[in-house]
């Protein structure tokens, strides 16, 4: 059965909590482990300029991507994305499906020219995924986050639509 990409609903909060409690997921995001389900319920509430997509496979939520369009008038052409895929489904095209849908929304419906993200420099699989979709490294930010008891660097990446 193909993966279904849709907007997150309140009923997805528990599934998102379970995804983000997996060690490889919280280690590669800025999320903390053991977040209460209320945290994820808030994320599932509609917010202006925030598009919360989930990937569903055989009725199970297996991934999530958030696209946050900046609300500052001078930055409305830009948005930030972040995503995670459940450990058993990593490397199976779920991230690609989420990213493809987000880019289609950004390019064709939201008039977003610049998409930004931060990814840990050690997360080679994620960096390769983003590069396949046209993201380029703009900078490396040293000691950006705290992970497993030490400071780690991230890559600032962006994808810019040049035909607008």
Order of alpha helices (4+ residues) and beta strands (2+ residues): beta-alpha-alpha-alpha-beta-beta-beta-alpha-beta-alpha-beta-beta
